Amino acid sequence: MLPRSTVILGTGSYAPERVLTNVELAQTVDTSDEWIRTRSGIRERRIAAPDEQTSDMAVQAARRALEDAKLQPSDIDLLVVATVTPDLIMPAAACIIQHKLGLPTNTACFDLNAACSGFVYGLDTACAMVGSGRYRKALVIGVEKLSAVTDWQDRTTCVLFGDGAGAVVIGGSDEAGRGLIGTRLGAYGDGVDLLYIPRGGTAAPATAESIANRDHCFRMKGKEVFKLAVRAMDEAARDILEQHGLRADQISLVIPHQANLRIIEAISQYLELPMERFFVNVDRYGNTSAASIPLALDEARRAGRIAPGDLTLLVAFGAGLTYGSALIRW
């Protein structure tokens, strides 16, 4: 008998020890603490150590999620890793993480690249696979070492990003009405050039010149991305609520992608929900892309912001340009 629902059994997160404040950044690029805070709400971010890989951060978050779920690595038979910054182009970071975690060799392992929407995409994918009855327990990890692909001479982008990881354990349940209720995923593929890394792929392989020009780092058209992010996240939130016959005021907590406080405030206004219903930690971590939502989700649970029976809305937007929302009943 197939499980009627898929539920989150445990959550975990990890942030590197190194804290990089706005004041420190202002010593290396033409910016200021006030400039950064007023435009993004960010006051500091975490930066991984030079020898700390994406897989290392993922393992830390995964171990905490397994501990929270009271499970062992041997219980996992599916691993989905959402990231745009894997240790290597090939193989998948999931395979490296599988080995470091000690997951069974019959664990299905793969990476998923949907940028800042990656965790929502990964959550939907893992829940569908567990819900099919073919897999018992899944680990979904969102992890990024964005400091490795940040142009630290570009003040418009280097102030925004940070490193970190978040993870959840997914399992099946016969209790109807709990777990992942639904998702709404999509993409604006015509907006690729609004947020991307110019070189390093097969269309434009890295060269000595491109590396010198820092073309393997982020490029972003901030104003255009901001407008699309607000529109897409608002629509994704409204669509999934309408799909399930729910009102915005029935949502106990919204966990949005932590890219910019002004974007979150705009979503709050459009949904007519007070900011008290939104979990915000962008001020302490900056934009950690695929790690953003699971890191915030774990912090929200451990802070007592989520209780049994609560309805939580996840909503994200990222390069691609991808977007997504998910509804979870605890």
C-alpha positions in Angstrom: 0.0 0.0 0.0 1.5 3.3 -1.1 1.8 6.0 1.6 -1.0 8.6 1.3 1.3 11.5 2.3 5.0 12.3 2.6 6.2 14.1 5.7 9.3 15.9 7.0 10.7 13.7 9.7 13.6 15.9 10.7 15.5 19.1 9.8 19.1 20.2 10.1 21.3 23.1 9.1 24.9 24.3 9.1 26.6 27.7 8.7 30.4 28.1 8.5 32.2 29.7 11.5 33.6 32.7 9.6 31.3 35.8 9.8 31.9 38.5 7.3 30.2 41.8 8.3 29.2 44.7 6.1 31.8 46.8 8.0 34.6 44.4 6.9 33.3 44.4 3.3 33.4 48.2 3.2 37.2 48.0 3.8 37.7 46.1 0.5 35.0 47.5 -1.9 33.3 50.8 -2.3 30.3 50.3 -0.1 29.0 50.9 3.5 27.0 49.1 6.1 24.2 51.5 5.7 24.2 51.1 1.9 23.9 47.3 2.1 21.4 47.2 4.9 19.0 49.8 3.4 19.0 48.0 0.0 19.0 44.3 1.1 18.5 44.0 4.9 21.8 42.1 5.1 24.3 42.9 7.9 26.5 39.9 7.7 27.0 36.5 6.0 28.9 33.3 6.6 32.0 32.3 4.5 33.3 28.8 4.2 36.9 28.1 5.0 39.2 27.6 1.9 39.4 23.9 2.7 35.7 23.6 3.5 33.9 22.1 0.5 30.2 22.2 -0.4 30.0 18.5 0.5 31.4 19.1 3.9 28.7 21.6 4.8 26.0 19.3 3.4 27.2 16.5 5.6 27.0 18.6 8.7 23.4 19.7 7.9 22.5 16.1 7.0 23.8 14.6 10.2 21.7 17.1 12.2 18.6 16.3 10.2 19.2 12.5 10.7 19.7 13.0 14.4 16.5 15.1 14.6 14.6 12.3 12.7 16.2 9.7 15.0 17.4 7.8 12.0 20.7 6.3 10.8 22.5 6.8 7.5 21.6 3.2 6.7 17.9 4.2 6.7 18.3 6.5 3.7 17.8 5.1 0.2 17.4 8.4 -1.8 19.6 11.5 -1.7 18.7 14.7 -3.6 21.2 17.6 -3.4 20.1 21.0 -4.6 23.2 23.2 -5.5 24.8 25.4 -8.1 28.2 25.1 -6.5 29.1 21.3 -6.3 32.6 20.3 -5.3 33.3 19.2 -9.0 31.5 19.6 -12.3 31.5 15.8 -12.3 30.6 13.6 -10.5 27.5 14.9 -8.6 28.0 16.3 -5.2 25.4 13.8 -4.0 27.8 10.9 -4.7 30.6 12.6 -2.7 28.1 13.4 0.1 26.9 9.8 0.1 30.4 8.5 0.7 31.2 11.0 3.4 27.9 10.3 5.2 28.2 6.6 4.9 24.9 6.1 3.1 24.3 2.6 1.7 25.6 1.9 -1.8 22.1 1.2 -3.0 21.1 4.8 -2.3 19.9 6.7 -5.4 22.0 9.9 -5.5 21.8 12.9 -7.8 22.1 16.7 -7.9 19.5 19.2 -8.9 20.2 22.7 -10.2 17.4 25.1 -9.9 19.5 27.8 -8.2 17.6 29.6 -5.3 14.5 27.5 -6.0 16.5 24.3 -5.8 15.3 23.2 -2.4 11.6 23.5 -3.3 12.2 21.6 -6.6 14.2 19.0 -4.6 11.5 18.6 -2.0 8.8 18.1 -4.6 11.0 15.5 -6.4 11.9 13.5 -3.3 8.3 13.5 -2.0 7.1 12.2 -5.4 9.7 9.5 -5.3 9.0 8.5 -1.7 5.2 8.8 -2.4 5.5 6.3 -5.3 6.5 3.6 -2.8 9.8 2.9 -4.5 11.8 4.6 -1.8 11.5 4.5 2.0 13.4 7.5 3.3 15.0 10.5 1.5 17.5 13.1 2.4 17.0 16.5 0.6 19.9 18.9 1.0 20.2 22.5 -0.1 23.8 23.6 0.0 26.0 26.3 -1.5 29.5 27.7 -1.3 28.7 30.9 -3.2 31.8 32.6 -2.0 33.7 30.5 -4.5 31.8 32.0 -7.4 31.5 35.6 -6.1 33.3 38.5 -7.7 34.7 40.1 -4.6 35.4 43.3 -6.6 31.8 43.8 -7.7 30.0 45.6 -4.9 26.6 45.0 -6.5 26.8 41.2 -5.9 29.5 40.5 -3.4 27.5 42.1 -0.6 24.5 39.7 -1.2 25.8 36.1 -1.0 26.9 33.7 1.6 27.6 30.0 2.3 25.6 27.4 4.2 23.5 24.2 4.1 20.1 22.9 5.2 18.6 19.4 5.1 15.4 17.6 5.6 14.6 13.9 6.0 11.5 12.7 4.1 9.4 9.6 4.8 6.0 8.2 4.0 2.9 8.4 6.3 -0.5 6.8 6.3 -1.9 9.8 8.1 -3.8 11.8 5.5 -3.7 15.6 5.4 -0.1 15.9 6.8 3.2 16.6 5.1 3.6 18.1 1.6 0.2 19.2 0.5 1.3 20.5 -2.9 3.8 22.5 -4.9 3.7 25.0 -7.7 6.9 25.1 -9.9 7.8 27.1 -13.0 10.5 29.1 -14.8 11.0 32.1 -17.1 13.6 30.7 -19.4 13.8 33.9 -21.4 15.5 35.6 -18.4 18.7 33.5 -18.3 20.9 36.6 -18.8 19.5 38.4 -15.8 21.4 36.2 -13.3 24.1 33.8 -14.5 27.7 32.8 -14.6 29.0 33.7 -18.1 31.8 31.2 -18.5 32.7 27.6 -17.5 29.9 25.7 -19.3 30.1 24.0 -22.7 28.7 27.1 -24.5 31.7 29.2 -23.2 34.4 27.1 -21.6 36.8 28.7 -19.2 40.0 30.2 -20.5 42.9 32.0 -18.9 41.5 35.3 -20.1 38.0 34.5 -18.7 39.4 33.6 -15.3 41.4 36.8 -15.3 38.2 38.7 -16.1 36.4 36.8 -13.3 33.8 35.6 -15.8 33.3 32.4 -13.8 31.6 34.6 -11.1 28.0 35.7 -10.8 26.6 38.5 -13.0 23.2 40.0 -12.1 20.9 42.7 -13.3 19.6 43.6 -9.9 16.6 45.8 -10.7 15.1 43.4 -13.3 15.6 40.4 -11.0 14.0 42.2 -8.1 10.8 43.0 -10.1 10.5 39.5 -11.4 11.2 37.9 -8.0 8.4 39.8 -6.4 5.9 39.0 -9.2 6.9 35.4 -9.5 6.9 34.7 -5.7 3.5 36.5 -5.3 2.0 34.5 -8.1 3.4 31.2 -6.9 2.1 31.8 -3.4 -1.4 32.9 -4.6 -1.6 30.0 -7.2 -0.9 27.3 -4.6 -3.3 28.8 -2.1 -6.1 29.0 -4.7 -5.3 25.4 -5.9 -6.0 24.1 -2.4 -8.9 26.4 -1.5 -6.9 28.3 1.2 -6.7 31.9 2.2 -3.4 33.6 3.0 -4.5 34.3 6.6 -4.7 30.5 7.1 -0.9 30.3 6.7 0.8 30.1 10.1 4.3 30.8 8.8 5.8 31.8 5.4 9.4 30.8 4.8 10.6 32.7 1.8 13.9 32.5 -0.1 16.2 34.8 1.9 17.5 37.0 -0.9 16.5 40.5 0.0 14.4 41.9 2.9 12.7 44.3 0.5 11.5 41.4 -1.6 10.1 39.7 1.5 8.4 42.9 2.6 6.8 43.3 -0.8 5.4 39.8 -0.7 4.0 40.5 2.8 2.2 43.5 1.4 0.8 41.7 -1.6 -0.4 38.7 0.4 -1.7 41.1 3.1 0.1 39.1 5.8 2.0 40.9 8.6 5.8 40.4 8.6 5.3 38.6 11.9 4.1 35.6 9.8 7.4 35.6 7.8 10.5 33.9 9.0 13.5 36.1 8.2 17.2 35.4 8.7 18.6 37.2 5.6 20.2 39.7 7.9 22.5 37.1 9.4 23.2 34.9 6.3 22.6 36.8 3.2 21.5 34.9 0.1 22.6 31.3 0.3 20.7 30.2 -2.8 19.5 26.6 -2.5 20.5 26.5 1.2 18.3 29.5 2.0 14.9 27.9 2.7 16.1 24.7 4.4 18.4 26.6 6.7 15.6 29.0 7.6 13.1 26.1 8.0 15.4 24.4 10.5 15.9 27.6 12.5 12.2 28.2 12.5 11.4 24.7 13.9 14.1 24.9 16.6 12.9 28.4 17.6 9.4 27.0 18.2 7.9 28.9 15.2 6.3 25.7 13.8 3.8 23.6 15.8 1.8 20.4 14.9 -1.1 21.2 12.7 0.5 24.4 11.4 0.4 25.3 7.7 3.7 26.5 6.3 4.3 28.1 2.9 7.7 27.9 1.2 8.2 30.3 -1.7 11.4 30.9 -3.8 12.8 32.5 -6.9 16.2 32.1 -8.5 18.4 32.0 -11.6 16.9 30.3 -14.5 14.7 32.1 -13.8 13.0 29.5 -11.7 10.4 29.9 -9.1 8.4 27.6 -6.8 6.1 27.3 -3.8 5.2 24.5 -1.4 2.6 23.9 1.2 3.3 21.8 4.3 1.0 20.7 7.0 2.9 19.7 10.2 
